[in-house]
Amino acid sequence: MNTILGAQKKDWIYIILAPVFGFVILGLYLFLLHFLEIPNSSTTLAYIIFFIAYSVLFDINHYFSTYYRVFLDKSYYQENKNWMIPALLFITIIPLMAFWWISHEAFSSKGYYFFVFFRKFVLILGFYHLVQQNWGFMALYKKQANERKTKINWDKLSVLSGSFIPLILLNSIDPIWFTGSEVYIFDPIPERKAAVIEWWHQIAYLNFVFAFILGSIALLFKRFQYQIPAKNMALFCLFTGLLIFSILKWNAELVLTTLLVIVSLIFVVSIIQAIRFQISEKSMNWKKWGVLITTLILYFGVILFPIEGDKFIIVAAITLPHNIQYLAFVPSFSKKQFSQGKKDHGLAKKLSQKIVLLFLLGVGFSLVFEFGRTGVNHILPESMNATKVFVSVFFIVLILHHYYLDAVIWKFSKDKDLENTRKG
């Protein structure tokens, strides 16, 4: 039976049709906002409960699924700690050093600017993380159907380019995503404009520095846990730096329009090619196409939905399906993998057999994480704004670490145990 979760029904509910849940949470938000007339404010109790519930039950809980899969698996940790610990230190320390370097002259302004930029930087990287997971499920369905490989992976190009079209459109329509913060660096008052432009040049150069460092790591280190993520991040930093310089030299409208045309052309060509090669296969891979179609419906429908003011609900709505897919996939796959091998997987194996307990432990982890991420900022007085920003950057770095782990622990082509479990 060609499934990921072990049952056709589960695959369709928790993986292929999971984007439906994104529209559900958006609908609940609109119900609170327009029918119950609860203000869109971080000080409103119902608003706080709504987002804390989403964050604790789903978003942060899926981080725990990664950490339990890595750090609580006794054999996996022993075999891989030689790259896991250095990677954790690098990912944690380097962004904090960049934060200090770019803001040490004027922490009150540049430190806050860096936080706003870094949040969007990681947010875009997080979106790529979502798209990569969707591609991962498509790839699994392609392998199950034994579809032949092509020199250019048209299916992957289709989901990548198609997913980024609405994101580029959003930035073209409204580059200021979160009211009350991003206005400082995306639409500054005339008195601050020269200083902000100078700061953007510094950020661009900082991205080039990181592109060089990460590119060097990709060239010097052969271990794929370093090489592949370093290469991808080097390209991402290089693209970010070039994008900033291009917008400063010309203007955002011209640059984003050009980018939109290029990405749209890639999508049109890739989807035509993907359909052409699918027709040449023996049968239609409905699950693969289901993931692609529902993913694009989610991103176009939610990202381009006309939300006024703070657009955090967009982040929640496109992330919730990813959370549900991950929370369904990790325990299911782990349970299958742990039962097939003879290795001592320790606590991870025991938890994979007790799904409810695993979920509750994830909720506990999420409560602690959420308290550190947002609770501390509310508790600390205004006089400690510098500490608030530092704490916020630190927790964003931890999210970045989750992206990194997910990029390396699910490399089926690099891990024989994973590939054998998939085939078994």
NUMI-372449 format. One record per residue (C-alpha): residue number from 0; residue in three letters; x negated, y negated, z. Coordinates in nm, 4 decimals. Layout:
! NUMI-372449
i	aa	east	north	up
NUM	ALA	X	Y	Z;
...
This chain:
! NUMI-372449
i	aa	east	north	up
0	MET	0.0000	0.0000	0.0000;
1	ASN	-0.1611	-0.3243	-0.1173;
2	THR	-0.1014	-0.5595	0.1747;
3	ILE	-0.3121	-0.7764	0.4036;
4	LEU	-0.1078	-0.7433	0.7234;
5	GLY	-0.0130	-0.3781	0.6714;
6	ALA	0.3479	-0.4378	0.5650;
7	GLN	0.4974	-0.6049	0.2588;
8	LYS	0.7504	-0.7993	0.4666;
9	LYS	0.4814	-0.9395	0.6976;
10	ASP	0.2700	-1.0490	0.4026;
11	TRP	0.5576	-1.2429	0.2500;
12	ILE	0.6660	-1.4055	0.5792;
13	TYR	0.3325	-1.4884	0.7414;
14	ILE	0.1039	-1.5433	0.4423;
15	ILE	0.2804	-1.6072	0.1131;
16	LEU	0.5852	-1.8015	0.2387;
17	ALA	0.4134	-1.9574	0.5415;
18	PRO	0.4208	-2.3055	0.3752;
19	VAL	0.7948	-2.3121	0.4505;
20	PHE	0.7024	-2.3755	0.8145;
21	GLY	0.5287	-2.6963	0.7068;
22	PHE	0.8581	-2.8341	0.5783;
23	VAL	1.0316	-2.7121	0.8968;
24	ILE	0.8029	-2.9132	1.1258;
25	LEU	0.8377	-3.2161	0.8967;
26	GLY	1.2164	-3.1793	0.9182;
27	LEU	1.2058	-3.1598	1.2997;
28	TYR	0.9936	-3.4724	1.3093;
29	LEU	1.2378	-3.6622	1.0858;
30	PHE	1.5277	-3.5372	1.3009;
31	LEU	1.3613	-3.6784	1.6150;
32	LEU	1.2784	-4.0035	1.4388;
33	HIS	1.6011	-4.0820	1.2542;
34	PHE	1.8844	-3.8866	1.4189;
35	LEU	1.7758	-3.8972	1.7839;
36	GLU	1.6073	-4.2331	1.7158;
37	ILE	1.2989	-4.1506	1.9216;
38	PRO	1.0293	-4.4089	1.8360;
39	ASN	0.7164	-4.2959	1.6531;
40	SER	0.4906	-4.3827	1.9452;
41	SER	0.2225	-4.2015	2.1436;
42	THR	0.3895	-4.3307	2.4609;
43	THR	0.7246	-4.1618	2.3905;
44	LEU	0.7667	-3.8442	2.5968;
45	ALA	0.9527	-3.6505	2.3257;
46	TYR	0.6911	-3.7517	2.0680;
47	ILE	0.4103	-3.6362	2.3000;
48	ILE	0.5823	-3.3040	2.3731;
49	PHE	0.6427	-3.2472	2.0009;
50	PHE	0.2782	-3.2857	1.9031;
51	ILE	0.1326	-3.1213	2.2139;
52	ALA	0.3539	-2.8161	2.1506;
53	TYR	0.2331	-2.7961	1.7903;
54	SER	-0.1276	-2.8474	1.8955;
55	VAL	-0.1329	-2.6021	2.1866;
56	LEU	0.0824	-2.3229	2.0451;
57	PHE	-0.0585	-2.3243	1.6942;
58	ASP	-0.3403	-2.5608	1.5957;
59	ILE	-0.5953	-2.5181	1.8755;
60	ASN	-0.4748	-2.1644	1.9411;
61	HIS	-0.6007	-2.0631	1.5990;
62	TYR	-0.9468	-2.1967	1.6950;
63	PHE	-0.9390	-1.9497	1.9812;
64	SER	-0.8732	-1.6686	1.7325;
65	THR	-1.2067	-1.7511	1.5726;
66	TYR	-1.3929	-1.7702	1.9031;
67	TYR	-1.2453	-1.4481	2.0385;
68	ARG	-1.3348	-1.2792	1.7096;
69	VAL	-1.6972	-1.3967	1.7377;
70	PHE	-1.7989	-1.4476	2.1000;
71	LEU	-1.5853	-1.1796	2.2698;
72	ASP	-1.6842	-0.9065	2.0233;
73	LYS	-1.9763	-0.7514	2.2111;
74	SER	-2.1456	-0.5792	1.9185;
75	TYR	-2.0912	-0.8676	1.6759;
76	TYR	-2.2341	-1.1206	1.9204;
77	GLN	-2.5419	-0.9082	1.9916;
78	GLU	-2.6064	-0.8587	1.6215;
79	ASN	-2.5540	-1.2217	1.5220;
80	LYS	-2.6525	-1.4406	1.8179;
81	ASN	-2.9819	-1.5236	1.6458;
82	TRP	-2.7930	-1.7450	1.3991;
83	MET	-2.4815	-1.8259	1.6043;
84	ILE	-2.6578	-2.0138	1.8866;
85	PRO	-2.8902	-2.2271	1.6653;
86	ALA	-2.5941	-2.3104	1.4385;
87	LEU	-2.3829	-2.4167	1.7367;
88	LEU	-2.6615	-2.6419	1.8672;
89	PHE	-2.7239	-2.7944	1.5231;
90	ILE	-2.3570	-2.8632	1.4526;
91	THR	-2.3026	-3.0101	1.8001;
92	ILE	-2.6126	-3.2240	1.8348;
93	ILE	-2.6723	-3.3638	1.4842;
94	PRO	-2.3369	-3.5480	1.4409;
95	LEU	-2.3738	-3.6934	1.7911;
96	MET	-2.7226	-3.8148	1.6978;
97	ALA	-2.5796	-3.9707	1.3815;
98	PHE	-2.3130	-4.1367	1.5942;
99	TRP	-2.5809	-4.2848	1.8204;
100	TRP	-2.8010	-4.3931	1.5268;
101	ILE	-2.5278	-4.5767	1.3401;
102	SER	-2.3777	-4.7431	1.6479;
103	HIS	-2.6602	-4.8127	1.8961;
104	GLU	-2.6979	-5.1783	1.7904;
105	ALA	-2.3331	-5.2671	1.8419;
106	PHE	-2.1511	-4.9805	2.0103;
107	SER	-1.8269	-5.1682	2.0726;
108	SER	-1.7694	-5.2163	1.6986;
109	LYS	-1.9904	-4.9784	1.4997;
110	GLY	-1.9338	-4.6920	1.7421;
111	TYR	-1.5602	-4.7225	1.6960;
112	TYR	-1.5994	-4.7610	1.3194;
113	PHE	-1.8041	-4.4411	1.3095;
114	PHE	-1.5340	-4.2559	1.5041;
115	VAL	-1.2671	-4.3660	1.2543;
116	PHE	-1.4855	-4.2700	0.9564;
117	PHE	-1.5965	-3.9396	1.1110;
118	ARG	-1.2358	-3.8449	1.1842;
119	LYS	-1.1429	-3.8922	0.8180;
120	PHE	-1.4659	-3.7209	0.7044;
121	VAL	-1.3799	-3.4103	0.9091;
122	LEU	-1.0130	-3.4366	0.8096;
123	ILE	-1.1008	-3.4111	0.4396;
124	LEU	-1.3374	-3.1260	0.5217;
125	GLY	-1.0519	-2.9670	0.7159;
126	PHE	-0.8261	-2.9943	0.4132;
127	TYR	-1.0892	-2.8141	0.2076;
128	HIS	-1.0934	-2.5542	0.4865;
129	LEU	-0.7163	-2.5026	0.4429;
130	VAL	-0.7488	-2.4687	0.0664;
131	GLN	-1.0365	-2.2230	0.1023;
132	GLN	-0.8227	-2.0026	0.3273;
133	ASN	-0.5470	-2.0014	0.0664;
134	TRP	-0.8021	-1.9053	-0.1944;
135	GLY	-0.9255	-1.6314	0.0422;
136	PHE	-0.5813	-1.4715	0.0478;
137	MET	-0.5552	-1.5015	-0.3301;
138	ALA	-0.8967	-1.3347	-0.3605;
139	LEU	-0.7868	-1.0462	-0.1384;
140	TYR	-0.4795	-0.9885	-0.3533;
141	LYS	-0.6966	-1.0035	-0.6662;
142	LYS	-0.9271	-0.7350	-0.5233;
143	GLN	-0.6334	-0.5159	-0.4241;
144	ALA	-0.5035	-0.5365	-0.7806;
145	ASN	-0.8528	-0.4645	-0.9200;
146	GLU	-0.8370	-0.7666	-1.1477;
147	ARG	-1.1438	-0.8124	-1.3626;
148	LYS	-1.3861	-1.0922	-1.2830;
149	THR	-1.4467	-1.3794	-1.5253;
150	LYS	-1.7550	-1.5977	-1.5633;
151	ILE	-1.5531	-1.8957	-1.4428;
152	ASN	-1.3181	-1.8270	-1.1537;
153	TRP	-1.0081	-1.9911	-1.3001;
154	ASP	-0.7812	-1.8876	-1.0112;
155	LYS	-1.0075	-2.0562	-0.7570;
156	LEU	-1.0401	-2.3676	-0.9724;
157	SER	-0.6607	-2.3811	-1.0017;
158	VAL	-0.5935	-2.3801	-0.6277;
159	LEU	-0.8834	-2.6166	-0.5491;
160	SER	-0.8079	-2.8781	-0.8151;
161	GLY	-0.4304	-2.8524	-0.7785;
162	SER	-0.4468	-2.8941	-0.4025;
163	PHE	-0.6640	-3.2064	-0.4177;
164	ILE	-0.4434	-3.3919	-0.6676;
165	PRO	-0.1852	-3.5003	-0.4028;
166	LEU	-0.4640	-3.5940	-0.1597;
167	ILE	-0.6229	-3.8260	-0.4172;
168	LEU	-0.2780	-3.9708	-0.4940;
169	LEU	-0.2196	-4.0360	-0.1222;
170	ASN	-0.5467	-4.2280	-0.0961;
171	SER	-0.4549	-4.4273	-0.4060;
172	ILE	-0.1132	-4.5172	-0.2666;
173	ASP	-0.2076	-4.5748	0.0970;
174	PRO	-0.5724	-4.5325	0.2037;
175	ILE	-0.4907	-4.6409	0.5611;
176	TRP	-0.3538	-4.3188	0.7078;
177	PHE	-0.3272	-4.4025	1.0782;
178	THR	-0.1963	-4.7440	1.1761;
179	GLY	-0.3732	-4.9291	1.4521;
180	SER	-0.7215	-4.7930	1.3849;
181	GLU	-0.8287	-4.7587	1.0234;
182	VAL	-0.7339	-5.1145	0.9410;
183	TYR	-1.0668	-5.2192	1.0935;
184	ILE	-1.2841	-5.0523	0.8301;
185	PHE	-1.0520	-5.0141	0.5281;
186	ASP	-0.8815	-5.3520	0.5293;
187	PRO	-1.0870	-5.5843	0.7548;
188	ILE	-1.0053	-5.9481	0.8191;
189	PRO	-1.2164	-6.1950	0.6121;
190	GLU	-1.4422	-6.2774	0.9084;
191	ARG	-1.5451	-5.9115	0.9435;
192	LYS	-1.5612	-5.8188	0.5750;
193	ALA	-1.9347	-5.8817	0.5195;
194	ALA	-2.0324	-5.6876	0.8325;
195	VAL	-1.8004	-5.3991	0.7425;
196	ILE	-1.9397	-5.3781	0.3877;
197	GLU	-2.2928	-5.3674	0.5304;
198	TRP	-2.1804	-5.0909	0.7666;
199	TRP	-2.0348	-4.8925	0.4744;
200	HIS	-2.3716	-4.9114	0.2996;
201	GLN	-2.5320	-4.7677	0.6138;
202	ILE	-2.2757	-4.4865	0.6207;
203	ALA	-2.3468	-4.4079	0.2544;
204	TYR	-2.7222	-4.3899	0.3229;
205	LEU	-2.6524	-4.1731	0.6274;
206	ASN	-2.4621	-3.9298	0.4044;
207	PHE	-2.7567	-3.9153	0.1648;
208	VAL	-2.9923	-3.8423	0.4565;
209	PHE	-2.7699	-3.5534	0.5651;
210	ALA	-2.7423	-3.4308	0.2064;
211	PHE	-3.1227	-3.4133	0.1960;
212	ILE	-3.1516	-3.2387	0.5345;
213	LEU	-2.8777	-2.9860	0.4606;
214	GLY	-3.0060	-2.9306	0.1068;
215	SER	-3.3516	-2.8560	0.2486;
216	ILE	-3.2001	-2.6022	0.4890;
217	ALA	-3.0210	-2.4353	0.1963;
218	LEU	-3.3497	-2.4080	0.0054;
219	LEU	-3.5739	-2.3017	0.2942;
220	PHE	-3.3513	-2.0533	0.4777;
221	LYS	-3.2455	-1.7275	0.3119;
222	ARG	-2.9919	-1.6209	0.5766;
223	PHE	-2.6498	-1.6750	0.4174;
224	GLN	-2.5044	-1.8045	0.7459;
225	TYR	-2.7346	-2.1057	0.7005;
226	GLN	-2.7746	-2.1205	0.3248;
227	ILE	-2.4139	-2.1200	0.2003;
228	PRO	-2.2638	-2.3680	0.4534;
229	ALA	-2.5711	-2.5933	0.4262;
230	LYS	-2.5427	-2.6029	0.0467;
231	ASN	-2.1697	-2.6801	0.0587;
232	MET	-2.2118	-2.9511	0.3232;
233	ALA	-2.5052	-3.1048	0.1337;
234	LEU	-2.2841	-3.1357	-0.1751;
235	PHE	-1.9994	-3.2761	0.0361;
236	CYS	-2.2265	-3.5408	0.1952;
237	LEU	-2.3750	-3.6261	-0.1455;
238	PHE	-2.0271	-3.6681	-0.2937;
239	THR	-1.9173	-3.8822	0.0043;
240	GLY	-2.2186	-4.1116	-0.0291;
241	LEU	-2.1688	-4.1506	-0.4051;
242	LEU	-1.7966	-4.2140	-0.3571;
243	ILE	-1.8659	-4.4918	-0.1048;
244	PHE	-2.1224	-4.6614	-0.3301;
245	SER	-1.8927	-4.6313	-0.6318;
246	ILE	-1.6024	-4.7934	-0.4482;
247	LEU	-1.8265	-5.0737	-0.3183;
248	LYS	-1.9678	-5.1391	-0.6669;
249	TRP	-1.6401	-5.1214	-0.8577;
250	ASN	-1.3163	-5.0797	-0.6623;
251	ALA	-1.1125	-4.8035	-0.4991;
252	GLU	-0.8345	-4.8144	-0.7589;
253	LEU	-1.0681	-4.7587	-1.0541;
254	VAL	-1.2736	-4.4892	-0.8803;
255	LEU	-0.9739	-4.2940	-0.7493;
256	THR	-0.7906	-4.3192	-1.0823;
257	THR	-1.0945	-4.1808	-1.2652;
258	LEU	-1.1272	-3.9039	-1.0068;
259	LEU	-0.7569	-3.8222	-1.0386;
260	VAL	-0.7818	-3.7902	-1.4192;
261	ILE	-1.0855	-3.5598	-1.3940;
262	VAL	-0.9289	-3.3342	-1.1282;
263	SER	-0.5961	-3.3212	-1.3146;
264	LEU	-0.7690	-3.2158	-1.6372;
265	ILE	-0.9572	-2.9437	-1.4488;
266	PHE	-0.6274	-2.8208	-1.3031;
267	VAL	-0.4487	-2.8106	-1.6408;
268	VAL	-0.7316	-2.6212	-1.8093;
269	SER	-0.7834	-2.3810	-1.5183;
270	ILE	-0.4130	-2.2956	-1.4752;
271	ILE	-0.3787	-2.2262	-1.8494;
272	GLN	-0.6832	-2.0003	-1.8386;
273	ALA	-0.5647	-1.8284	-1.5190;
274	ILE	-0.2286	-1.7495	-1.6809;
275	ARG	-0.3999	-1.6277	-1.9979;
276	PHE	-0.6215	-1.3833	-1.8077;
277	GLN	-0.3286	-1.2701	-1.5908;
278	ILE	-0.1321	-1.1784	-1.9034;
279	SER	-0.4217	-0.9582	-2.0105;
280	GLU	-0.3966	-0.7573	-1.6854;
281	LYS	-0.1854	-0.4419	-1.6597;
282	SER	0.0675	-0.5960	-1.4207;
283	MET	0.1676	-0.9314	-1.2742;
284	ASN	0.0025	-1.0073	-0.9380;
285	TRP	0.3070	-1.1643	-0.7732;
286	LYS	0.1457	-1.2083	-0.4308;
287	LYS	-0.1540	-1.3949	-0.5674;
288	TRP	0.0683	-1.6280	-0.7655;
289	GLY	0.3027	-1.6614	-0.4689;
290	VAL	0.0182	-1.7976	-0.2544;
291	LEU	-0.0829	-2.0443	-0.5272;
292	ILE	0.2697	-2.1706	-0.5980;
293	THR	0.3810	-2.2094	-0.2344;
294	THR	0.0503	-2.3781	-0.1472;
295	LEU	0.0908	-2.6405	-0.4198;
296	ILE	0.4580	-2.6979	-0.3300;
297	LEU	0.3530	-2.7577	0.0318;
298	TYR	0.0745	-3.0038	-0.0489;
299	PHE	0.2637	-3.2019	-0.3121;
300	GLY	0.5849	-3.2041	-0.1086;
301	VAL	0.4386	-3.2960	0.2301;
302	ILE	0.1347	-3.5106	0.1454;
303	LEU	0.3330	-3.7311	-0.0920;
304	PHE	0.6393	-3.7523	0.1340;
305	PRO	0.7041	-4.1240	0.2055;
306	ILE	0.6178	-4.1452	0.5753;
307	GLU	0.5942	-4.4969	0.7142;
308	GLY	0.3263	-4.5911	0.9661;
309	ASP	0.1261	-4.3186	1.1411;
310	LYS	0.0916	-4.0213	0.9073;
311	PHE	-0.0288	-3.7634	1.1593;
312	ILE	0.2840	-3.5583	1.0921;
313	ILE	0.1446	-3.4918	0.7425;
314	VAL	-0.1650	-3.3368	0.9007;
315	ALA	0.0527	-3.1233	1.1295;
316	ALA	0.2853	-3.0132	0.8479;
317	ILE	0.0100	-2.8953	0.6130;
318	THR	-0.1892	-2.7375	0.8972;
319	LEU	0.0908	-2.5393	1.0640;
320	PRO	0.1189	-2.2829	0.7784;
321	HIS	-0.2594	-2.2371	0.7914;
322	ASN	-0.2346	-2.1772	1.1687;
323	ILE	0.0426	-1.9206	1.1266;
324	GLN	-0.1462	-1.7390	0.8493;
325	TYR	-0.4612	-1.7282	1.0610;
326	LEU	-0.2877	-1.6230	1.3832;
327	ALA	-0.1217	-1.3378	1.1928;
328	PHE	-0.4295	-1.2319	0.9946;
329	VAL	-0.7081	-1.2310	1.2555;
330	PRO	-0.5522	-0.9958	1.5169;
331	SER	-0.4134	-0.7672	1.2452;
332	PHE	-0.7423	-0.7373	1.0577;
333	SER	-0.9483	-0.7164	1.3789;
334	LYS	-0.7324	-0.4357	1.5174;
335	LYS	-0.7789	-0.2418	1.1940;
336	GLN	-1.1540	-0.3032	1.1876;
337	PHE	-1.2126	-0.2206	1.5541;
338	SER	-1.0218	0.1085	1.5268;
339	GLN	-1.2275	0.2295	1.2282;
340	GLY	-1.5800	0.1821	1.3606;
341	LYS	-1.7765	0.3327	1.6479;
342	LYS	-1.9284	0.0060	1.7697;
343	ASP	-1.8603	-0.1340	2.1160;
344	HIS	-1.6434	-0.4390	2.0431;
345	GLY	-1.5807	-0.5028	2.4131;
346	LEU	-1.3099	-0.7447	2.5199;
347	ALA	-1.2245	-0.8416	2.1616;
348	LYS	-1.1029	-0.4899	2.0849;
349	LYS	-0.8898	-0.4748	2.3997;
350	LEU	-0.7305	-0.8112	2.3228;
351	SER	-0.6595	-0.7148	1.9610;
352	GLN	-0.4402	-0.4346	2.0977;
353	LYS	-0.2436	-0.6747	2.3179;
354	ILE	-0.1207	-0.9457	2.0850;
355	VAL	0.0997	-1.1239	2.3398;
356	LEU	-0.1868	-1.1485	2.5916;
357	LEU	-0.4195	-1.2690	2.3164;
358	PHE	-0.1718	-1.5425	2.2222;
359	LEU	-0.1284	-1.6508	2.5865;
360	LEU	-0.5047	-1.6678	2.6390;
361	GLY	-0.5206	-1.8823	2.3275;
362	VAL	-0.2566	-2.1123	2.4781;
363	GLY	-0.4675	-2.1431	2.7946;
364	PHE	-0.7753	-2.2260	2.5874;
365	SER	-0.5688	-2.4788	2.3935;
366	LEU	-0.4478	-2.6546	2.7089;
367	VAL	-0.8051	-2.7013	2.8294;
368	PHE	-0.9173	-2.8158	2.4835;
369	GLU	-0.6255	-3.0583	2.4459;
370	PHE	-0.6885	-3.2047	2.7907;
371	GLY	-1.0483	-3.2736	2.6922;
372	ARG	-0.9564	-3.4088	2.3498;
373	THR	-0.6654	-3.6401	2.4385;
374	GLY	-0.6010	-3.6183	2.8121;
375	VAL	-0.9366	-3.7612	2.9149;
376	ASN	-0.8831	-4.0626	2.6885;
377	HIS	-0.5573	-4.1440	2.8690;
378	ILE	-0.7090	-4.0954	3.2145;
379	LEU	-1.0240	-4.3036	3.1646;
380	PRO	-0.9839	-4.6815	3.2133;
381	GLU	-1.0268	-4.9376	2.9342;
382	SER	-1.3696	-5.0292	3.0753;
383	MET	-1.4927	-4.6855	2.9649;
384	ASN	-1.4027	-4.7198	2.5968;
385	ALA	-1.7554	-4.6190	2.4961;
386	THR	-1.7172	-4.2908	2.6831;
387	LYS	-1.3739	-4.2367	2.5260;
388	VAL	-1.5160	-4.2692	2.1758;
389	PHE	-1.8070	-4.0368	2.2588;
390	VAL	-1.5696	-3.7721	2.3977;
391	SER	-1.3480	-3.8023	2.0886;
392	VAL	-1.6465	-3.7558	1.8548;
393	PHE	-1.7605	-3.4550	2.0601;
394	PHE	-1.4274	-3.2754	2.0221;
395	ILE	-1.4179	-3.3521	1.6497;
396	VAL	-1.7609	-3.1866	1.6327;
397	LEU	-1.6162	-2.8735	1.7977;
398	ILE	-1.3501	-2.8631	1.5265;
399	LEU	-1.6307	-2.8892	1.2704;
400	HIS	-1.7932	-2.5877	1.4381;
401	HIS	-1.4713	-2.3891	1.3865;
402	TYR	-1.4820	-2.4731	1.0150;
403	TYR	-1.8404	-2.3497	1.0012;
404	LEU	-1.7664	-2.0177	1.1723;
405	ASP	-1.4723	-1.9494	0.9444;
406	ALA	-1.6942	-2.0148	0.6435;
407	VAL	-1.9366	-1.7368	0.7405;
408	ILE	-1.7573	-1.4690	0.9457;
409	TRP	-1.5120	-1.3785	0.6674;
410	LYS	-1.7636	-1.3287	0.3871;
411	PHE	-1.6488	-0.9867	0.2693;
412	SER	-1.9234	-0.9682	0.0065;
413	LYS	-2.1887	-1.0226	0.2765;
414	ASP	-2.0485	-0.7947	0.5487;
415	LYS	-2.0130	-0.4210	0.4813;
416	ASP	-1.7900	-0.3693	0.7871;
417	LEU	-1.5428	-0.6297	0.6601;
418	GLU	-1.5405	-0.4849	0.3081;
419	ASN	-1.4986	-0.1281	0.4345;
420	THR	-1.2081	-0.2377	0.6544;
421	ARG	-1.0436	-0.4106	0.3586;
422	LYS	-1.0705	-0.0946	0.1509;
423	GLY	-0.9709	0.1361	0.4381;
